[in-house]
Amino acid sequence: MDSNIDYLEKRIADLEKKLESLQNDIPQSGIMSDSFIKRAFTIFGHNLTAGLMIMIPFYLLFFIFGMLFFKSALMY
């Protein structure tokens, strides 16, 4: 009986250490905030950043093709 209690106490201590290390690994960002406004602006910022990262290459391609088309249109 005592060996079972010792085993369980050791197991609880190990689980508490793992839980503490997992809690330290979670990034502290606005997404985890209790404030709705802070979470909303954090998500909006992430969405805006991702949108820019996706669209900037397309904007550059459109700009290059637009300049080529404009340059060729002025030559005629």
Secondary structure, DSSP 8 states (H G I E B T S, - for coil): -HHHHHHHHHHHHHHHHHHHHHHHHS---GGG-S-HHHHHHHHHHHHHHHHHHHHHHHHHHHHHHHHHHHHHHHH-
